[in-house]
Amino acid sequence: MKENRLPDTSLRVVFLGVVLLGGLGSQTSCDNGCPSCSREESQGTTHRLDSPGVAGSSVNPKVAETAAVLEQGVAILDFKFEPETLTVSPGTKVTWVNKDDEPHTATSSVKPKRFDSGVLDTAQAYSFTFVEPGSYPYFCKLHPHMTGVIVVK
């Protein structure tokens, strides 16, 4: 009896589609006033720069222009945040990249903490989207003399 089996590539495509659709579903928010939807900022994400899915992809140029405006970066290098003060518009995703040979964090200085990258090793990055206008000071938990500020206006 002959088995009906899908080729491995078809299974991979189906799996990838399910994963992508599942990921898109988790990005939605509700208008029901639930506590998880009323946060001022979104949750941050940590990733390695050399990991799959982090590399650039080809996109519509108009979309790329919009994304460039809403994304900014902070380098962690030589035990400093560069730039030390970054001014962004509401809705901007800020990504800290550890370019140092030592581990570092990007941790909110105010209580309650607005964001915390956890320990970032060399070449790891952490992203956080700032929604509300204000001043967001932060520091490295491992090296408290390292400080920075995100200004949202």
C-alpha positions, 0 to 999 in steps of 0.5 A: 500500500502506497503512503501519501506523504508530503515532501519535507519542504511542504511540511516546513512551509506549513510549519513556518506559516503556522509559526508566523500566524501564531506570532502575529496573533500574539501582537494584537491587543484588546479594548476590554480594559484588561491589565495586560493591555493597559501598560504604557510600554510594550514588553522588551525582547532580547536576541542575538544579532547573529540569530536567525530572524534578526538579519534584514529582509527585503521590504517595501521601501515606503515601509522601510522608511517608516520603520527607520523613523520608529527604530533607534539604537544605543550601542553599549561599548567601552562601558558606556551607552552611546548615545548617553541621551537619546530623544525619540518620538512616541512609539519608537522601538529602541534597541540596545546592542552590547558591543563590549567584551563584558556583559551589561544590562539596560535597566530602568532606574525608576520604580516601578521598573519600565524595562530591564534587558537582563544580562546581555552578553557580547553581540546580544541585543534588547529592544523596547518600544516607548509609547508614552512621552517622558524621560526614562533614565536607565543604568547597567546593573552590573556597572552602575556608573554606566547611565543613560536616558531615553527622552520621549517627546 
